Amino acid sequence: MELAYYYDMAGNAAMKKILDQDFFKRLGPIVRDARSVGFDKEGFLLYIKARDDLVEEARKLLADTPARLLEGDEAESVINAFREEQESAEAGMGTLFG
């Protein structure tokens, strides 16, 4: 399962503390500057890809934080951008070690 969240610059310090928790360290979410993946707002995007049970736990932990769950076309666009980034990275590693 995959989820994408957005939070603005004002929420960055609080989100850093939350993402520093052991659960999130093990989960390994990806955080990117929102504009770097084509999002039209200034701030950060948080991408989570994990088993359904872990994603649901993350969703609960993020419920009362500055992060806002993206839905619909907005979420699909952001998730696709993260997928493309991962595929490009994997292709590059294949070129190096293939």
NORDACOR-V860783 format. One record per backbone hydrogen bond with DSSP energy under -1.0 kcal/mol. CO is the residue of the C=O (numbers start at 1). NH is the residue of the N-H. If there is no record, write none. Layout:
BEGIN
[[CO,NH] [CO,NH]]
END
This chain:
BEGIN
[[1,50] [3,48] [4,70] [5,46] [6,68] [7,44] [8,11] [9,12] [11,15] [12,16] [13,17] [14,18] [15,19] [18,21] [21,25] [22,26] [23,27] [24,28] [30,47] [32,45] [34,37] [34,39] [35,38] [43,34] [44,7] [45,32] [46,5] [47,30] [48,3] [51,55] [52,56] [53,57] [54,58] [55,59] [56,60] [57,61] [58,62] [62,65] [68,6] [72,76] [73,77] [74,78] [75,79] [76,80] [77,81] [78,82] [79,83] [80,84] [81,85] [82,86] [83,87] [84,88] [85,89] [86,90] [87,91] [88,92] [89,93] [90,94] [91,95] [92,96] [93,97] [94,98]]
END
